[in-house]
Amino acid sequence: MDKKLQNTDGNYLFNVDILINARTNPLALQFLLEVLNNSDKVTDFNINSGLELGRTIDTLLRSAKMALKQESAQPIPIKLPVKPANEQTDKRNASKAAPEIPADAFAKIRQYIKNNQLVRLRTNSPGKQMSMPCRILNFDDAAYTISVYHVDEKQVYTFNLNEIDEFV
């Protein structure tokens, strides 16, 4: 044998399993640490297993990673109907009749909000076309407006539904 291993200067190493009766794992760990730290004969120790601390954090991190994986799935583009060219008659009839938009488009928008999903929004405001990566914050189906958070510019925009060409 190696002489360095034989010369332990009165120190001996044991590998043991200890069962402690306590209400919770952290209380049992606390008791074990108190016993080991209060003994003048124990010079050092290493706890190899039995630690259940941080499991809540691990669970939350795993669920966040799974949500990110689901979010990165390819979204199905939906197209909203385009506003008719005759704007003057639309302005007169706007107070009388609500725009005809399929209910499934509203459901898809609400799903994007619920899942906090990143979408690319293509808008056609008067004289200005934009394509932006955003998250939908709010959808008012009574006023036909949608509020989005532009993730690159870190700004909130509000659009009328007739200004939106598609969600991708």
C-alpha positions, 0 to 999 in steps of 0.5 A: 500500500501507499504510505501516504494512504496509511498515514491518516494522523488519526483521521478516519473516513466513513461512508454512512447512511443516516436516517433522521426522523423529522417533519420535512427534509429541510428540518432533517438536514438542519438537525444533521448539520447541527449534529455534525457541526457541534461535534469537535471530533468531526473535522469535515463532512460531505453530504452526497445525497438526500438533499431535496432543496431547490426542487420547486425551482427545478420544477419551475425551470423545467416547466418554463423550458417546456413552455418555450419549446411549445412556443417555438413551434411553427404557428399557423398563419391566419388572415383577417379580412381586408377592409373594403376600398369604399371607406366613405360608405364604411364610415357611415355604416360603421355605427350601424353594423359591426365588421364581419370577422370570423369567430375562429380568428378571435379565438386564435387571438385569445389563444395567443394572449393566453399562451403569451405566444410570440407572433409576427404581426403584419400591419398596413397603417395608412402610408406605413407597412410594418412587420413586427415580432410581438406579444398580444397584450389585449384584444377588445372585440367590442372596439375591434382594437388590439394592443401588442408589445413589440419585443425588439423595440420594447414598445406597446402599439395599438391597432384597429383590426382593419390595419392588420393584414396577418398573424404569422 
